[in-house]
């Protein structure tokens, strides 16, 4: 790989500072507000892809194993 080669990293989605996530907790089981909100956020394709990419980048980074 030459010094000019770069791994393409997609830009993370940017939401307005005042964005409010609407979510509902699952019925019949305990679910915290945070878990319900994250579950709702991951229904957004851009956020789900961003988080998948971040996880893969972290998981495959040899520096994180030290």
N, C-alpha and C positions, 0 to 999 in steps of 0.2 A: 504494500500500500504506500503510495507516495505521500509526501507531506501535503499535497493539494487535495487528496481524497478526503471527503467528509462523509460521515454517516448522516443521512437525512433524518432529522428529528422534526416531527410535526409540531406546529405551535399549539400550545394548550388553549382550550376554549376560554374566552374572556366573557364574563357576565357582568352586568351593571352592579355597582356596589350595593344598590338597594334591592337586588333581586331576592324574592322570597320563594322558597320551594314549598309547594303544596304537597302534602303527603298524608296518608292515613295509615295508622297502625294496623297490623294484621289482627283479626278477631280471633278470640279463643286461645291465644298464646301471649306470653309477655314479650313485648318488643319496645325497646326504648325509642324516644323521639329521634335520637341520633341514628340508630339503626334504620328506622323507617325512612328518614331523610336520605341517607346514603343509598338505600335500596331504590328510592325514587330517582335520585341523581343518576344512578347507573342505567336507568331506562333511557337516558339521553345518549344517543349514539356517539356524539362527539366526546362526551365525558367518559363513556365506557371505553372507547378506543384510546383516549389519552391515558387512562389509568392502566389499561392493558399494556401499552407501550412502556409506561414508566415501570411497571412490574417486571417486564422482560428485561429492560435495561438494567434495573437493580439486580435482578436474579443472575444475570450473565456478567456482571462486573466483578472481575477477580479481586479488585481492591476491597470489595465489601466482605470478602472472606477472611481478611486479616484482622 
